Amino acid sequence: MLDEGWESIVTELANVPDLELEKHFEELVARYQVDMSSKCTVLVGMDTRKSSPLLCEALMTGISAAGGSATNFGLLTTPQLHYIVRCVNTDGLYGVASEEGYYNKLASAYLRLTELTGQSANYQPHVVVDAANGVGALQLAKLAPLLKAKLTFDIVHDANGVLNYQCGADFVKVNQREPQSVQPLKPGQRYASFDGDADRIIYYYQNSKDGKFRMLDGDKIAVLIAKYLKETLTKAQLADVKVSIVQTAYANGSSTIYMRDVLQMDTFCVPTGVKHLHRKAEHCQIGVYFEANGHGTILFSNEVNERIKQSSSNVYAQQLMHFIDLVNETVGDAISDMLIVESILNSLALTIEEWDELYTDLPNRLLKQEVKDRNAITTTDAERKCVTPAGLQAAIDQVVATFGTKARSFVRPSGTEDVVRIYAEADTQDAADLLAKKVANLVFDLASGVGQKYQL
């Protein structure tokens, strides 16, 4: 989440040999005319992994040796630390800069919002949460007592097992099935999985009609939030406030069509990476961004905040004020996002099946192809079009055209390893699988693939 201007600087520092570090640092200070008399404080948190205490101690010692000051908040989720940093940097205007301040802000917002909307007869206030054996399990357990009058949780994978092993948001998303610990799924029950540091969330349930597993990922969450905001803004007589959706190329095509054509909202596509989504959302009146993996949040402009406050005599504007307090605007936050979803389902009187039925995902497949040099692959148009090697995009377009009007596929190089990631959508799962394999084979042929081609 660093500003891009800092990325080249920290990359320089990370690659300087230890014996040259001091000299290089002095050169950077002179180059950027840094005022070394100004002081800063580093805020530190850690997770539940065995390596965390030692790493935390090393960090605190390093900050002290450099003449800096630091505050160690101990065990925190990544979003909790982001929240505390925001509170400090806004002199408390965003909230109380502590773990307790985080819990109190979310719980108070949820309870007040539920008080205004009432408890829907269609809503069952209970969620089974797979916390991926991560720090989110401990933190949700601390929040739960503050909410028990209106919402309760069963927490599984509660930090006593191996982090993310056979559980967690990524496991559910990739395998498209529930963790074994929650089998068998109970009809009508809502389930949610966090990732290890609790900045992502995926919902799922057992469909009552066919008994099958159904997953609601970041795209589904974004649609639910967008629908709620549009309806509530209209009731608050603020229908002219624009809600915009920011996605990546991995967003399911059906979600984009629903938000653009049914909800009639502006949709934007940016390159993969939370920093790109967040920065685009900052330029919207209300920007809703989610990656398909379940990482996302909502940003409200200062102008919109003021307009909602000025309309506070309207009960729906009051709901929006509490809703804003429920949102962690600093970064994606599994705990905050879960409370957002739960408050909306109650407010709109939706079951999880009715939420899922707002639109139907297009079947899709994600593959990867090893190549000799990932840097040979370059892209444009938010990574949806391949520029090099020459001829690859034209070949992809030709193959996609044979799979019907709903089909699409794109390729992008990995940021960390010599592989190319291939994404494909089509009107059936078999077609999506076949399209992905054909495009992967094109990458193999035209981008110096390594290993074996996919069998068709």
ZITASUL-V87148 format. One record per helix or strand of 2 or more residues. SS is the DSSP state (helix for helix, strand for strand). FROM is the first residue (numbers start at 1). TO is the last residue. Records with the same first field share a line. If there is no record, write none. Layout:
SS->FROM-TO + FROM-TO
//
This chain:
helix->4-14 + 18-32 + 52-65 + 78-89 + 99-117 + 135-147 + 169-175 + 180-182 + 218-235 + 253-262 + 274-281 + 302-310 + 315-326 + 334-348 + 352-356 + 374-376 + 392-401 + 429-446
strand->41-46 + 69-75 + 126-130 + 152-156 + 190-194 + 201-206 + 213-216 + 243-247 + 266-269 + 286-290 + 296-300 + 363-371 + 378-380 + 385-388 + 408-413 + 419-426
//
